Amino acid sequence: MTNKLQTSKYQFSNAGFTLMELLIVIGIIILLAAIFVPIGLNFYQIQVFNQTNDQVIWLLKQARASAMSQKNNSAFGLYFNNQQITLYQGASYQTRQADLDVNYKIPESVKIEGLGEINFSLGAGLPSQIGPIILSSNKIKKEITLNSIGLIDY
């Protein structure tokens, strides 16, 4: 028996991609990136804004519910500071029990204006201040309004 080396029936050339083909592929990738990166970033910013809006609404409801249910026999409130919201327990931010604070960071792209501190009274849950809380980011703006009986309109 003799071993014969069989040659493959497939022949491969040593030629790779041409420079022109590479430039066309790179151009297509750059074009697609130029189209879809801004769309993706805009979508991400909208999602961050909506999540922050939902978080502010949830915190308002949480503070009011805690005050109305007389949790720890205390009033509750929210303090808006630069890029942070503090959920506190006490009659005001100044007289609160600081060791019970819960802080929530606000993304830098979102600005909050309007009410700086809202305290909900023990038992009744009536707010110390009424009016709008305005969230804004680039071209997006939403208003959350707190009325005299503590209901939130958004």
C-alpha positions, -999 to +999 in steps of 0.1 A: +000+000+000+013+033-009+001+065+007-007+091-018-011+127-009-043+139-022-046+175-032-076+194-022-101+202-048-105+237-034-079+262-043-075+292-021-059+323-034-035+344-014-053+375-023-071+393+006-094+423+005-084+451-017-079+486-003-110+498-021-132+471-005-119+480+030-125+517+024-161+510+013-168+489+043-153+514+067-173+542+050-205+523+054-197+517+091-190+554+096-222+564+078-243+540+099-226+552+131-232+588+122-269+581+118-276+558+147-253+571+175-273+604+179-306+585+178-293+561+205-280+589+227-313+608+224-332+577+233-310+571+263-314+607+275-352+605+272-351+572+292-330+588+319-353+618+321-385+597+323-369+575+350-360+606+370-396+620+366-410+587+378-386+587+407-397+622+418-434+612+416-427+580+436-408+599+463-436+624+467-461+596+471-438+577+495-432+607+517-470+615+518-480+579+525-454+576+553-467+608+569-503+598+565-497+563+580-479+580+609-448+559+603-425+562+633-450+588+646-434+615+624-439+638+595-420+631+563-406+653+535-385+658+505-356+682+501-343+690+466-306+699+466-284+703+435-283+668+420-299+650+449-332+644+466-334+636+503-363+618+518-363+628+554-382+621+586-392+651+607-411+683+608-386+701+584-353+694+568-335+715+594-350+696+624-350+661+607-334+630+620-304+631+597-294+595+604-327+583+588-322+603+556-324+584+523-306+602+494-314+597+457-290+610+431-304+630+401-285+626+368-265+657+358-285+660+326-317+666+345-324+699+363-351+703+389-367+737+397-396+749+417-402+737+453-370+732+473-386+715+503-419+698+508-430+685+542-461+663+547-479+667+580-482+638+604-516+620+599-532+643+573-504+643+548-509+679+539-480+696+522-461+725+537-458+740+502-478+737+470-469+744+434-449+730+406-418+709+405-403+714+370-379+688+355-360+697+324-333+682+302-323+695+268-355+699+249-377+680+274-397+696+301-423+682+325-442+697+354-453+679+385-478+699+405-486+694+442-520+707+453-531+719+488-544+685+499-512+667+488-524+652+456-499+650+428-508+660+392-483+649+365 
